[in-house]
Amino acid sequence: MKRKRGVLNNKKGYVLPYTLLLMVLLLNIFTLSLRLYLNEVMYYEKKHNHYQIMVVEERVKRHIINKIVTNQVVNMEKETIYYEHTSCFILYLYDYTRNDWKVNVTIRYKEIKITRDYLYTSETMELTIDTS
């Protein structure tokens, strides 16, 4: 009996290892491409969420300035503002020693929660982040 030479000779065991190697390689390529795609989608979703937080933060700043300038604020006043998928909790505190407004703002958008303390000075009429 004569043996056939070649790669596809099943008696020597060439077909099964090459088939398994090819299947493992294709499976690795598929899982890698899927992971890269999902990673990219999550990256842009996080960027979008932080951009929305920045937009809402600017809206809240304008709201605070308008409210203080028009003298509609009372000391220890609490306010809740709802935007699209976002809630903003604002607490106004008047500092009698410095004659300034301290404003505590908490913004919630999806799973992100940001708390900032702002200082509104009546001399400069600007809203700045409180560092004290």
Z-matrix of the N, CA and C atoms (Angstrom, degrees):
N
C 1 1.427
C 2 1.523 1 109.08
N 3 1.299 2 114.85 1 133.21
C 4 1.448 3 121.05 2 -175.32
C 5 1.535 4 109.93 3 -101.86
N 6 1.324 5 116.25 4 134.64
C 7 1.461 6 120.80 5 177.83
C 8 1.521 7 110.09 6 -86.56
N 9 1.326 8 114.19 7 142.86
C 10 1.462 9 119.33 8 176.32
C 11 1.523 10 108.36 9 -88.69
N 12 1.293 11 114.71 10 140.18
C 13 1.455 12 119.23 11 176.66
C 14 1.520 13 109.43 12 -96.55
N 15 1.306 14 115.36 13 153.51
C 16 1.461 15 119.86 14 176.67
C 17 1.517 16 111.25 15 140.01
N 18 1.294 17 114.10 16 174.21
C 19 1.454 18 121.14 17 -176.13
C 20 1.521 19 111.32 18 -75.26
N 21 1.324 20 117.49 19 -32.14
C 22 1.454 21 120.40 20 -174.30
C 23 1.518 22 113.04 21 -87.88
N 24 1.284 23 117.64 22 20.76
C 25 1.459 24 120.83 23 -179.86
C 26 1.519 25 108.44 24 -76.65
N 27 1.305 26 117.52 25 112.01
C 28 1.449 27 122.75 26 -174.83
C 29 1.520 28 112.28 27 -75.21
N 30 1.333 29 119.11 28 -27.59
C 31 1.457 30 121.22 29 -178.14
C 32 1.522 31 111.92 30 -68.93
N 33 1.309 32 117.43 31 -27.59
C 34 1.464 33 119.97 32 177.71
C 35 1.528 34 111.95 33 -87.80
N 36 1.338 35 117.16 34 -9.26
C 37 1.459 36 120.21 35 176.09
C 38 1.507 37 114.34 36 85.74
N 39 1.326 38 118.21 37 27.67
C 40 1.461 39 119.83 38 -179.12
C 41 1.528 40 112.75 39 -82.20
N 42 1.302 41 119.08 40 -33.55
C 43 1.460 42 121.12 41 -171.89
C 44 1.524 43 111.33 42 -70.54
N 45 1.296 44 119.30 43 -48.68
C 46 1.458 45 122.68 44 -175.29
C 47 1.532 46 112.75 45 -63.59
N 48 1.320 47 121.86 46 -47.66
C 49 1.471 48 119.58 47 179.08
C 50 1.525 49 112.87 48 -63.89
N 51 1.340 50 117.70 49 -39.62
C 52 1.466 51 119.44 50 179.15
C 53 1.522 52 111.01 51 -67.78
N 54 1.308 53 117.55 52 -36.78
C 55 1.464 54 120.89 53 177.64
C 56 1.526 55 110.33 54 -66.09
N 57 1.318 56 116.63 55 -43.93
C 58 1.466 57 119.73 56 178.09
C 59 1.527 58 111.47 57 -64.45
N 60 1.314 59 117.24 58 -40.87
C 61 1.462 60 121.09 59 178.27
C 62 1.522 61 110.50 60 -62.64
N 63 1.319 62 117.14 61 -43.02
C 64 1.460 63 121.19 62 178.84
C 65 1.529 64 110.77 63 -64.70
N 66 1.315 65 118.06 64 -41.80
C 67 1.469 66 121.33 65 179.60
C 68 1.530 67 111.30 66 -65.74
N 69 1.322 68 117.57 67 -41.55
C 70 1.467 69 120.93 68 178.30
C 71 1.523 70 110.08 69 -65.17
N 72 1.316 71 117.17 70 -40.95
C 73 1.459 72 121.26 71 178.57
C 74 1.528 73 110.89 72 -63.62
N 75 1.309 74 118.49 73 -44.91
C 76 1.465 75 121.64 74 178.18
C 77 1.525 76 111.53 75 -65.20
N 78 1.315 77 117.16 76 -38.74
C 79 1.460 78 120.57 77 177.81
C 80 1.530 79 111.12 78 -65.21
N 81 1.331 80 117.22 79 -40.49
C 82 1.468 81 120.84 80 177.06
C 83 1.520 82 111.38 81 -64.16
N 84 1.317 83 117.55 82 -41.75
C 85 1.468 84 120.78 83 178.64
C 86 1.523 85 110.16 84 -63.10
N 87 1.326 86 116.89 85 -43.03
C 88 1.466 87 120.88 86 179.64
C 89 1.529 88 111.42 87 -63.74
N 90 1.331 89 117.94 88 -47.32
C 91 1.466 90 120.16 89 -178.75
C 92 1.527 91 111.59 90 -66.55
N 93 1.327 92 117.40 91 -36.82
C 94 1.461 93 119.98 92 177.98
C 95 1.523 94 110.82 93 -65.15
N 96 1.316 95 117.53 94 -44.90
C 97 1.468 96 119.65 95 179.74
C 98 1.525 97 110.91 96 -65.61
N 99 1.319 98 118.55 97 -37.09
C 100 1.458 99 121.58 98 177.66
C 101 1.526 100 111.04 99 -65.83
N 102 1.326 101 117.20 100 -43.82
C 103 1.468 102 120.48 101 178.71
C 104 1.519 103 111.70 102 -64.48
N 105 1.328 104 117.80 103 -40.24
C 106 1.464 105 120.50 104 177.84
C 107 1.522 106 111.24 105 -64.51
N 108 1.320 107 117.27 106 -40.67
C 109 1.464 108 120.95 107 179.00
C 110 1.526 109 110.72 108 -63.96
N 111 1.328 110 117.26 109 -47.07
C 112 1.462 111 120.46 110 -179.72
C 113 1.523 112 111.63 111 -65.53
N 114 1.326 113 117.33 112 -36.31
C 115 1.455 114 121.20 113 177.33
C 116 1.525 115 110.42 114 -63.44
N 117 1.316 116 116.99 115 -41.50
C 118 1.462 117 121.11 116 179.48
C 119 1.527 118 111.09 117 -66.72
N 120 1.317 119 117.05 118 -40.94
C 121 1.465 120 121.00 119 178.92
C 122 1.525 121 110.40 120 -63.34
N 123 1.325 122 117.02 121 -44.21
C 124 1.461 123 120.16 122 179.70
C 125 1.527 124 111.36 123 -66.57
N 126 1.327 125 117.59 124 -35.98
C 127 1.462 126 121.25 125 178.67
C 128 1.521 127 110.28 126 -61.13
N 129 1.334 128 117.23 127 -48.35
C 130 1.459 129 120.21 128 -178.34
C 131 1.526 130 111.85 129 -71.07
N 132 1.309 131 117.47 130 -29.31
C 133 1.463 132 119.76 131 175.93
C 134 1.527 133 110.46 132 -67.52
N 135 1.331 134 117.50 133 -41.38
C 136 1.465 135 120.44 134 177.29
C 137 1.524 136 111.23 135 -65.62
N 138 1.327 137 117.08 136 -40.38
C 139 1.466 138 120.28 137 176.99
C 140 1.523 139 110.71 138 -61.31
N 141 1.327 140 116.68 139 -41.87
C 142 1.459 141 120.91 140 179.16
C 143 1.530 142 110.57 141 -63.65
N 144 1.314 143 117.50 142 -41.82
C 145 1.464 144 120.92 143 179.20
C 146 1.522 145 111.43 144 -61.75
N 147 1.326 146 117.20 145 -43.57
C 148 1.467 147 119.91 146 179.88
C 149 1.527 148 111.39 147 -69.60
N 150 1.318 149 117.02 148 -33.13
C 151 1.462 150 119.77 149 175.53
C 152 1.530 151 109.84 150 -65.09
N 153 1.315 152 117.87 151 -42.22
C 154 1.463 153 121.12 152 178.44
C 155 1.528 154 110.95 153 -63.18
N 156 1.319 155 117.10 154 -37.82
C 157 1.473 156 120.86 155 176.50
C 158 1.528 157 110.05 156 -61.91
N 159 1.331 158 117.24 157 -43.46
C 160 1.469 159 120.52 158 179.24
C 161 1.526 160 111.13 159 -62.38
N 162 1.326 161 117.16 160 -41.29
C 163 1.464 162 120.88 161 179.72
C 164 1.526 163 110.39 162 -64.05
N 165 1.315 164 116.79 163 -45.32
C 166 1.464 165 120.80 164 -179.98
C 167 1.522 166 110.33 165 -65.84
N 168 1.322 167 117.16 166 -37.65
C 169 1.466 168 120.66 167 178.73
C 170 1.531 169 111.13 168 -62.05
N 171 1.315 170 117.40 169 -40.82
C 172 1.467 171 120.21 170 177.56
C 173 1.527 172 111.17 171 -67.00
N 174 1.319 173 117.45 172 -38.10
C 175 1.469 174 120.53 173 176.28
C 176 1.525 175 110.90 174 -61.89
N 177 1.314 176 115.50 175 -43.25
C 178 1.466 177 120.05 176 -179.33
C 179 1.525 178 110.36 177 -65.97
N 180 1.319 179 117.62 178 -39.43
C 181 1.473 180 120.20 179 177.96
C 182 1.526 181 110.57 180 -60.15
N 183 1.338 182 116.45 181 -46.23
C 184 1.467 183 119.48 182 178.74
C 185 1.528 184 111.08 183 -62.15
N 186 1.308 185 116.55 184 -39.71
C 187 1.465 186 120.61 185 178.85
C 188 1.529 187 110.79 186 -62.82
N 189 1.318 188 116.98 187 -43.49
C 190 1.471 189 121.39 188 -179.73
C 191 1.522 190 110.44 189 -63.65
N 192 1.318 191 117.03 190 -46.59
C 193 1.468 192 120.43 191 -179.03
C 194 1.525 193 110.28 192 -62.05
N 195 1.323 194 117.14 193 -45.12
C 196 1.471 195 119.78 194 179.64
C 197 1.524 196 111.73 195 -62.51
N 198 1.297 197 116.27 196 -39.10
C 199 1.461 198 119.64 197 -178.44
C 200 1.533 199 111.36 198 -69.75
N 201 1.318 200 117.59 199 -39.63
C 202 1.470 201 120.28 200 -179.87
C 203 1.525 202 110.58 201 -72.15
N 204 1.317 203 117.37 202 -40.61
C 205 1.470 204 120.60 203 -178.58
C 206 1.527 205 110.93 204 -64.46
N 207 1.313 206 117.47 205 -37.34
C 208 1.469 207 120.13 206 -179.37
C 209 1.527 208 112.96 207 -86.83
N 210 1.325 209 117.79 208 9.63
C 211 1.473 210 124.41 209 176.86
C 212 1.529 211 112.50 210 56.15
N 213 1.296 212 117.04 211 44.64
C 214 1.458 213 121.17 212 177.59
C 215 1.529 214 111.89 213 -102.80
N 216 1.312 215 116.96 214 11.53
C 217 1.460 216 120.49 215 -174.27
C 218 1.523 217 110.12 216 -107.50
N 219 1.325 218 114.75 217 140.64
C 220 1.454 219 122.14 218 175.25
C 221 1.524 220 106.92 219 -116.35
N 222 1.336 221 116.41 220 149.07
C 223 1.455 222 120.02 221 179.02
C 224 1.528 223 110.03 222 -60.57
N 225 1.329 224 115.92 223 140.23
C 226 1.467 225 124.55 224 -179.90
C 227 1.532 226 112.28 225 65.02
N 228 1.289 227 116.68 226 25.68
C 229 1.468 228 120.20 227 178.89
C 230 1.526 229 109.76 228 -80.14
N 231 1.319 230 115.21 229 138.41
C 232 1.463 231 121.18 230 177.40
C 233 1.520 232 108.05 231 -113.65
N 234 1.318 233 114.10 232 142.95
C 235 1.459 234 118.54 233 -177.67
C 236 1.529 235 108.74 234 -145.29
N 237 1.311 236 115.97 235 141.91
C 238 1.458 237 121.22 236 176.66
C 239 1.518 238 108.29 237 -122.95
N 240 1.321 239 115.61 238 129.17
C 241 1.463 240 121.86 239 -179.71
C 242 1.519 241 107.69 240 -120.34
N 243 1.312 242 115.38 241 135.74
C 244 1.462 243 120.60 242 178.52
C 245 1.520 244 109.46 243 -114.65
N 246 1.313 245 115.49 244 124.49
C 247 1.458 246 122.39 245 170.47
C 248 1.523 247 106.88 246 -110.93
N 249 1.312 248 116.96 247 -171.35
C 250 1.461 249 120.38 248 179.68
C 251 1.533 250 109.87 249 -62.63
N 252 1.308 251 117.42 250 115.68
C 253 1.473 252 124.63 251 177.63
C 254 1.527 253 112.71 252 57.50
N 255 1.320 254 117.71 253 20.29
C 256 1.459 255 120.87 254 -175.50
C 257 1.524 256 109.49 255 -136.45
N 258 1.313 257 115.97 256 140.33
C 259 1.458 258 119.97 257 172.12
C 260 1.525 259 108.59 258 -123.63
N 261 1.325 260 115.13 259 139.72
C 262 1.463 261 121.62 260 -179.13
C 263 1.526 262 108.27 261 -125.86
N 264 1.312 263 115.31 262 124.39
C 265 1.454 264 121.39 263 177.83
C 266 1.521 265 107.46 264 -107.49
N 267 1.342 266 116.42 265 124.77
C 268 1.466 267 121.47 266 -175.52
C 269 1.523 268 108.73 267 -121.90
N 270 1.327 269 115.72 268 134.06
C 271 1.462 270 122.29 269 176.76
C 272 1.523 271 107.86 270 -125.62
N 273 1.343 272 116.05 271 121.58
C 274 1.464 273 122.07 272 -179.84
C 275 1.522 274 109.22 273 -98.51
N 276 1.323 275 116.69 274 127.64
C 277 1.468 276 122.34 275 177.07
C 278 1.525 277 108.42 276 -127.65
N 279 1.327 278 115.77 277 131.49
C 280 1.459 279 119.26 278 179.20
C 281 1.521 280 109.13 279 -98.92
N 282 1.325 281 116.03 280 127.48
C 283 1.462 282 122.08 281 179.38
C 284 1.531 283 107.81 282 -95.77
N 285 1.323 284 116.67 283 107.51
C 286 1.462 285 121.09 284 -175.61
C 287 1.521 286 112.55 285 -73.00
N 288 1.317 287 118.25 286 -24.32
C 289 1.466 288 119.83 287 -179.35
C 290 1.525 289 111.11 288 -74.09
N 291 1.313 290 116.89 289 -37.33
C 292 1.471 291 120.71 290 -178.43
C 293 1.525 292 112.90 291 -104.90
N 294 1.324 293 116.93 292 -5.03
C 295 1.469 294 122.45 293 -176.89
C 296 1.520 295 111.90 294 55.28
N 297 1.306 296 114.90 295 46.19
C 298 1.463 297 121.24 296 179.79
C 299 1.522 298 109.42 297 -129.58
N 300 1.316 299 114.25 298 160.47
C 301 1.463 300 120.75 299 174.93
C 302 1.517 301 109.52 300 -98.39
N 303 1.315 302 115.73 301 129.27
C 304 1.462 303 120.88 302 170.69
C 305 1.521 304 106.65 303 -104.27
N 306 1.300 305 115.37 304 128.74
C 307 1.459 306 120.25 305 -176.07
C 308 1.523 307 108.23 306 -123.39
N 309 1.320 308 115.32 307 123.41
C 310 1.458 309 121.43 308 177.21
C 311 1.526 310 107.62 309 -101.22
N 312 1.336 311 116.64 310 123.31
C 313 1.464 312 121.92 311 -176.85
C 314 1.525 313 108.54 312 -121.14
N 315 1.332 314 116.08 313 129.20
C 316 1.462 315 122.19 314 174.01
C 317 1.522 316 107.78 315 -120.33
N 318 1.333 317 115.47 316 121.60
C 319 1.465 318 121.41 317 -178.79
C 320 1.520 319 108.07 318 -113.53
N 321 1.327 320 115.49 319 130.92
C 322 1.470 321 121.10 320 176.96
C 323 1.518 322 108.83 321 -122.05
N 324 1.317 323 114.66 322 122.60
C 325 1.466 324 120.85 323 176.25
C 326 1.520 325 107.36 324 -135.28
N 327 1.318 326 116.23 325 115.76
C 328 1.465 327 123.53 326 -175.87
C 329 1.528 328 108.90 327 53.00
N 330 1.333 329 119.14 328 -117.19
C 331 1.468 330 120.04 329 -178.37
C 332 1.526 331 112.53 330 -97.48
N 333 1.327 332 117.86 331 4.67
C 334 1.468 333 122.15 332 -177.38
C 335 1.530 334 109.48 333 -96.94
N 336 1.323 335 115.78 334 134.54
C 337 1.464 336 121.75 335 176.47
C 338 1.526 337 107.95 336 -130.95
N 339 1.330 338 115.71 337 122.36
C 340 1.462 339 121.05 338 -178.54
C 341 1.527 340 108.35 339 -123.80
N 342 1.325 341 115.84 340 132.42
C 343 1.460 342 121.71 341 176.80
C 344 1.519 343 108.67 342 -120.16
N 345 1.326 344 115.21 343 128.01
C 346 1.466 345 120.95 344 -179.96
C 347 1.531 346 108.90 345 -130.48
N 348 1.325 347 115.32 346 148.53
C 349 1.459 348 122.16 347 173.40
C 350 1.520 349 107.90 348 -112.82
N 351 1.327 350 115.17 349 124.39
C 352 1.459 351 120.95 350 179.80
C 353 1.515 352 109.64 351 -112.68
N 354 1.320 353 114.77 352 156.50
C 355 1.453 354 122.02 353 178.03
C 356 1.522 355 107.78 354 -126.66
N 357 1.320 356 116.23 355 122.69
C 358 1.462 357 121.16 356 177.89
C 359 1.517 358 108.05 357 -107.55
N 360 1.321 359 116.38 358 114.81
C 361 1.464 360 120.98 359 178.83
C 362 1.518 361 108.51 360 -96.41
N 363 1.312 362 116.04 361 133.30
C 364 1.464 363 120.13 362 -178.20
C 365 1.526 364 112.02 363 -75.15
N 366 1.329 365 117.53 364 -20.84
C 367 1.465 366 120.08 365 178.90
C 368 1.525 367 111.47 366 -71.94
N 369 1.318 368 116.17 367 -48.95
C 370 1.468 369 119.87 368 -178.14
C 371 1.524 370 112.58 369 -92.47
N 372 1.325 371 117.02 370 -15.45
C 373 1.469 372 123.03 371 -178.00
C 374 1.522 373 111.74 372 55.17
N 375 1.323 374 115.04 373 44.03
C 376 1.463 375 120.75 374 178.88
C 377 1.522 376 109.41 375 -125.46
N 378 1.301 377 113.72 376 150.87
C 379 1.456 378 121.27 377 177.34
C 380 1.525 379 107.61 378 -105.29
N 381 1.330 380 116.53 379 114.84
C 382 1.464 381 120.90 380 -178.54
C 383 1.524 382 109.34 381 -122.79
N 384 1.313 383 115.24 382 160.35
C 385 1.464 384 120.08 383 177.80
C 386 1.523 385 108.66 384 -73.70
N 387 1.318 386 115.53 385 129.61
C 388 1.462 387 121.38 386 -178.11
C 389 1.521 388 109.34 387 -78.20
N 390 1.319 389 116.48 388 124.18
C 391 1.466 390 121.48 389 -178.86
C 392 1.526 391 112.42 390 -102.98
N 393 1.315 392 117.61 391 -2.72
C 394 1.470 393 119.36 392 -177.97
C 395 1.497 394 111.91 393 -82.76
